[in-house]
Amino acid sequence: MDNSVLDALSRQVVQTLTATLPELAPDWWQSLVIEKLSFQQQGFAQQHQYHSLDQLDLAALLRVADRSWYDISRHLGLNIQVRNWLKEAQSLRNR
């Protein structure tokens, strides 16, 4: 897959999460980002002292979006089709 497509996807996910997550929890960085990452991703983010979504790679961003799906979808009024798109994006990124 063309890297420009993945870069555009990454920018869009960052934009959506940045606009949404702070509205969902006062401790959003810890509870809705760090705690949603895999153990390896958590270690990497903490080791590099990440404090913003744009520092995360696409795999981490998609994981955060997926693991916070219920709260995000309820807040934004998203339907199941958007969840299917998110799952497909994860699949494409992993290929």
Backbone hydrogen bonds, N-H to C=O, Kabsch-Sander energy under -0.5 kcal/mol:
donor,donor_aa,acceptor,acceptor_aa,energy
5,V,2,D,-0.9
6,L,2,D,-1.4
7,D,3,N,-2.7
8,A,4,S,-2.1
9,L,5,V,-2.4
10,S,6,L,-2.5
11,R,7,D,-2.4
12,Q,8,A,-2.1
13,V,9,L,-2.5
14,V,10,S,-2.6
15,Q,11,R,-2.4
16,T,12,Q,-2.5
17,L,13,V,-2.9
18,T,14,V,-2.8
19,A,15,Q,-1.7
20,T,16,T,-1.2
21,L,17,L,-2.5
23,E,20,T,-1.4
24,L,20,T,-0.6
24,L,21,L,-1.6
25,A,21,L,-1.1
28,W,25,A,-1.3
30,Q,27,D,-0.7
31,S,27,D,-2.7
32,L,28,W,-2.2
33,V,28,W,-0.6
33,V,29,W,-0.6
34,I,29,W,-2.7
35,E,30,Q,-2.5
36,K,33,V,-1.3
37,L,33,V,-0.9
37,L,34,I,-1.0
42,Q,38,S,-2.9
43,G,39,F,-2.3
44,F,40,Q,-2.4
45,A,41,Q,-2.7
46,Q,42,Q,-2.6
47,Q,43,G,-2.8
48,H,44,F,-2.2
49,Q,46,Q,-0.9
50,Y,45,A,-2.9
55,Q,52,S,-1.6
56,L,53,L,-1.7
61,L,57,D,-2.4
62,L,58,L,-2.8
63,R,59,A,-1.9
64,V,60,A,-2.5
65,A,61,L,-2.5
66,D,62,L,-2.4
67,R,63,R,-2.9
68,S,64,V,-1.5
69,W,66,D,-1.2
72,I,68,S,-2.5
73,S,69,W,-3.4
74,R,70,Y,-2.1
75,H,71,D,-2.1
76,L,72,I,-2.6
77,G,73,S,-1.4
78,L,73,S,-1.7
82,V,79,N,-1.1
83,R,79,N,-1.0
84,N,80,I,-2.3
85,W,81,Q,-2.0
86,L,82,V,-2.3
87,K,83,R,-2.3
88,E,84,N,-2.2
89,A,85,W,-2.5
90,Q,86,L,-2.1
91,S,87,K,-2.1
92,L,88,E,-2.8
93,R,89,A,-2.5
94,N,90,Q,-2.2
95,R,91,S,-1.3
